[in-house]
Amino acid sequence: MFATLILTLILVGIALIGLSFNLIFRKKPFPETHISHNKDMKKLGIMCVKAMDALEQKKAKENSKNKYDNLQIIKNEN
């Protein structure tokens, strides 16, 4: 049982070193995962959901202003 534990720890250690090889030995920076900071996502036109929602809300607000600018109140004469 002790040998199995040691073997498991060694295999997990080798796996971790293999997965983090570029970070440890080549000193490459970890890729940016946040959408708004990732230049490749910007090239594809992909935006953060919050930023996209803010733009859509702004468009909707501008459209509603223009839509209701020319309304006139009609008096109902009974």
PAMINU-348473 format. One record per residue (C-alpha): y, z, x; residue number from 1. Coordinates in pm, 1 decimal, m for minus. Layout:
PAMINU-348473
+----------+----------+----------+-----+
|       py |       pz |       px |  nr |
+----------+----------+----------+-----+
|        Y |        Z |        X | NUM |
...
+----------+----------+----------+-----+
//
This chain:
PAMINU-348473
+----------+----------+----------+-----+
|       py |       pz |       px |  nr |
+----------+----------+----------+-----+
|      0.0 |      0.0 |      0.0 |   1 |
|    239.3 |     80.7 |    284.9 |   2 |
|    164.2 |   m256.2 |    446.2 |   3 |
|    246.2 |   m434.6 |    118.9 |   4 |
|    581.5 |   m254.5 |     97.2 |   5 |
|    672.0 |   m345.0 |    456.8 |   6 |
|    565.2 |   m708.1 |    401.8 |   7 |
|    774.4 |   m724.6 |     83.4 |   8 |
|   1082.1 |   m584.5 |    258.3 |   9 |
|   1042.7 |   m833.6 |    543.1 |  10 |
|   1009.8 |  m1126.3 |    301.8 |  11 |
|   1314.1 |  m1014.9 |     99.7 |  12 |
|   1513.3 |   m977.4 |    422.7 |  13 |
|   1418.7 |  m1328.5 |    535.3 |  14 |
|   1516.1 |  m1464.4 |    192.6 |  15 |
|   1857.8 |  m1293.6 |    206.0 |  16 |
|   1926.4 |  m1426.1 |    555.7 |  17 |
|   1822.8 |  m1774.5 |    443.4 |  18 |
|   2047.4 |  m1762.8 |    138.3 |  19 |
|   2349.6 |  m1641.5 |    333.5 |  20 |
|   2296.3 |  m1857.5 |    643.9 |  21 |
|   2622.9 |  m2053.0 |    610.8 |  22 |
|   2827.5 |  m1739.2 |    551.4 |  23 |
|   2681.4 |  m1543.3 |    843.1 |  24 |
|   2621.0 |  m1796.9 |   1117.9 |  25 |
|   2849.1 |  m2092.5 |   1045.8 |  26 |
|   3142.1 |  m1880.5 |    921.7 |  27 |
|   3207.6 |  m2120.7 |    636.5 |  28 |
|   3416.7 |  m1969.5 |    357.9 |  29 |
|   3247.7 |  m1899.5 |     29.5 |  30 |
|   3337.0 |  m2171.3 |   m222.7 |  31 |
|   3606.9 |  m2078.0 |   m471.7 |  32 |
|   3445.5 |  m2019.8 |   m809.4 |  33 |
|   3755.0 |  m1954.4 |  m1019.7 |  34 |
|   3839.5 |  m2273.5 |  m1204.9 |  35 |
|   4215.6 |  m2262.7 |  m1157.6 |  36 |
|   4184.8 |  m2229.3 |   m777.3 |  37 |
|   3907.9 |  m2484.6 |   m721.9 |  38 |
|   4053.2 |  m2815.7 |   m597.7 |  39 |
|   3746.2 |  m3016.8 |   m699.7 |  40 |
|   3775.7 |  m2891.0 |  m1057.9 |  41 |
|   4144.5 |  m2988.1 |  m1058.4 |  42 |
|   4053.4 |  m3340.2 |   m944.7 |  43 |
|   3815.6 |  m3370.5 |  m1240.7 |  44 |
|   4083.2 |  m3243.5 |  m1480.1 |  45 |
|   3888.3 |  m2930.0 |  m1570.1 |  46 |
|   4111.9 |  m2637.2 |  m1654.2 |  47 |
|   4070.8 |  m2268.7 |  m1721.8 |  48 |
|   4004.9 |  m2196.6 |  m2089.8 |  49 |
|   4302.6 |  m1961.6 |  m2110.8 |  50 |
|   4538.0 |  m2220.0 |  m1960.0 |  51 |
|   4401.5 |  m2493.0 |  m2184.7 |  52 |
|   4444.2 |  m2272.4 |  m2492.4 |  53 |
|   4802.8 |  m2189.4 |  m2393.6 |  54 |
|   4883.5 |  m2561.8 |  m2362.8 |  55 |
|   4727.0 |  m2637.4 |  m2700.1 |  56 |
|   4917.7 |  m2350.7 |  m2864.3 |  57 |
|   5241.7 |  m2482.2 |  m2714.1 |  58 |
|   5168.6 |  m2835.5 |  m2843.1 |  59 |
|   5089.7 |  m2702.0 |  m3189.9 |  60 |
|   5410.9 |  m2499.0 |  m3197.6 |  61 |
|   5620.6 |  m2799.9 |  m3092.6 |  62 |
|   5453.0 |  m3021.5 |  m3352.6 |  63 |
|   5510.6 |  m2768.3 |  m3628.2 |  64 |
|   5881.5 |  m2744.2 |  m3539.4 |  65 |
|   5928.8 |  m3119.4 |  m3568.5 |  66 |
|   5721.5 |  m3137.0 |  m3881.6 |  67 |
|   5932.9 |  m2890.2 |  m4078.0 |  68 |
|   6281.1 |  m2978.4 |  m3946.1 |  69 |
|   6364.7 |  m3220.1 |  m4228.7 |  70 |
|   6246.4 |  m3010.1 |  m4521.3 |  71 |
|   6485.9 |  m2961.3 |  m4808.2 |  72 |
|   6477.3 |  m2689.8 |  m5068.1 |  73 |
|   6477.7 |  m2826.8 |  m5420.8 |  74 |
|   6612.4 |  m2606.1 |  m5693.1 |  75 |
|   6391.9 |  m2585.0 |  m5997.0 |  76 |
|   6603.9 |  m2623.1 |  m6310.6 |  77 |
|   6422.0 |  m2502.6 |  m6620.0 |  78 |
+----------+----------+----------+-----+
//
